[in-house]
Amino acid sequence: MNYAHRIVYFSPAGTTRLVAETIQQRLLEQQCQVEMADLSVQGAAAARSLPDLSDTPVCLWIGSPVYCDHAIPLVSRWIDALTPNQTGRAVPFVTWGGVASGLALPEMAAQLVEKQYIPVAAAKVLAVHASMWGAVEPLAQGRPDQADLDQVRTLVDVVVERLAQQEQVVLDLQKLDYLPPTMRAEAQIKSLAAAKASMPPLAADEQLCTSCGICAEVCPTGAIVVDPYPIISEACVVCQQCVQACPEGAFPSNPEAMAARIREMAARSQEEQATVLLY
């Protein structure tokens, strides 16, 4: 059975995009049919233009950064909207910043199975922690590096080989249950919504803001409207791209405190800081 490959990802900070592009490049080197779409606002047109492959043998590569121990809600909603595909196969992959990869992979895999996209492999790729952009030495600095991306290429080779086998090999989903029990229990009660509720509302200082609109341009979820100052909707995923891009520093932030808190969380983590392939 000849499979078409579809890569769909969301990547506010760019590391998940890098992994997706590496997958695309290796699939093309393997002479596979490949389509790729970005779920951000900037890439929404490509995502909407993807043809319906519900009746076609397709391998879906679906990628998300890990936020609060889960996939970005936008990615989860996209999977929920999939049309079931009885011949579908899937490879969920995540990028994580060295604190916890959480339940993102098992949850994505379970969603895909519900849509009849059977996982054949999965991966968690170590990436620089996106919330430590202001730190001198951010957690997982420089990752994913060449060695990480070489592992991603290996994953592509494994998947292509598995899809070519007459009796196709699928992923044992128990391999995704890798978190220690204490970390799994902590992950189950975390959510992006709860984290946002515990934070002060993100808002620009009107004394500093010049209404330039750069924050709206870089927002990957289209959560910002400038009228005349930034208005931030519930679509915000707290990726802080607006904070980083603002030329006036109008969005209050305390990167040193954030970095210290993340390092404290990483010190308590029982998860090895490494890229791991699961197949």
Summary of the structure (lengths in Angstrom):
residues: 279
radius of gyration: 19.1
end to end distance: 20.0
largest distance: 65.7
contacts: 892
relative contact order: 0.16
helix: 38%
strand: 17%
